Amino acid sequence: MASPLDWKDLAPKAIGLGAPLLGQALGGPLGAVAGTILAQALGAPAATPEAVDDAIAVAGAASAGAAEAARKAESEWLAALAEIGRAQVAEVGATQRAEMLSTDPLQRWWRPLYALELTLFECPAFALTLLHALWLGHQPGIDGFAGLSALLMTYFGARFGVLGVYVSGRSREKQAGITGQPPVSLLAELIRAAVKKK
């Protein structure tokens, strides 16, 4: 008894009909969704791999009708992907705006508190400890700081990196809160500036 067909088994046929993107989709995690679109385009009686395979066989794998149906299905598949992408962007934007306008104290204050803790407490504490060891000539303390210098540089580099992202993004978030549009990323701004120079 032959094993049942899977959507990925139809990927080569879809590619052969001139729908390479649809064929890739059939072999991926969204194969069932792409297969349903292909089944509708071919007029298959059911959205199953077997029914679609039969519909291709009836239409003739080399026929213009099957190729046209496959290209139509690919077009609908790409439109569905674009719609999913638009929905995801809108959802992310709504989430960002909700976070920016949130009255939750933790949501609004964690980044300013992070900046204050790092610049007013943590860095001065490390600096004072090191200066105290140097002032007293406490060799074990000096050796300890020297041995940990690479780790400390990595640690503070990461901490100040997060702070830098916060500082650069805060003005964009305020602007987004006013305009109601998601903030433009730093990369997008750089690309826009490069395009303007051309």
C-alpha positions, 0 to 999 in steps of 0.5 A: 500500500502506497504511503499517503501524499504530503504537501511537500510531495507536491512541491516539485509539481508546483515548481514544474508548473511555473510556481516556484514560490508556491512550491517552496511554501508547500515544502515548508511549515505553511504547506497546508495553507499553500496547498488549500490555495492551490486546491481552490485554484485547480478546482480540486474537490478537497484540500488534500494532497491526494485531491490536488495531485489528482486535479493536476493529473486530470488537467495534465501536468504539462497543460496551460490550464494547470500552469495558469491555475498554479500561477494564480495560486502563487499570486494568491499565496503572495497576497496572503503573505503580504496581508499577514505581514501587514497585520503583524506590523499593525499589531506590533505598532499597536503594542508599541503605542500601548506601551508608550502610553501605558500608565503602568509605573513599571512599564514607564519607569524601568528604563529611566531607573536603569539609567539612574542606577547605572550612572549614579550608583554602579559606576561610581561604586566601582570607581570609588572601590578602585580608587580606594585600592589604589590610594591605600596601595592594597595590592590584592585589590589592585590585582583583582581589578586587573584580573577582571578588567576584560570582564568588567569592560565587557560588562559595562560595554553591554550595560552602556550599550543598552543605555545608548539604545534607550537614549537614541530611541526615546525621542523617536518613541515620544514622537510616535506617541504624538503622531500615533505611528510606530517609531522609525528604527535607527537603521531605517533612518540611516537608509533614508539619509543615504538615499537622500544623499544620492 
